[in-house]
Amino acid sequence: MSNNSDRPPFFKSWKSMYIAVMVVFILLVLFFHLFTQYFS
């Protein structure tokens, strides 16, 4: 039971989960930066 709960829900390891989260955050920052530059 503990083996199943130690795995992240979408990826095979926690390292890949953290990398995916960081990539999403970086893309959001870039998107909002470009969005504010376009409408300023």
Residue pairs with C-beta under 8 A, 6 or more apart in sequence:
7 13
8 14
8 16
8 17
10 17
10 20
11 17
11 20
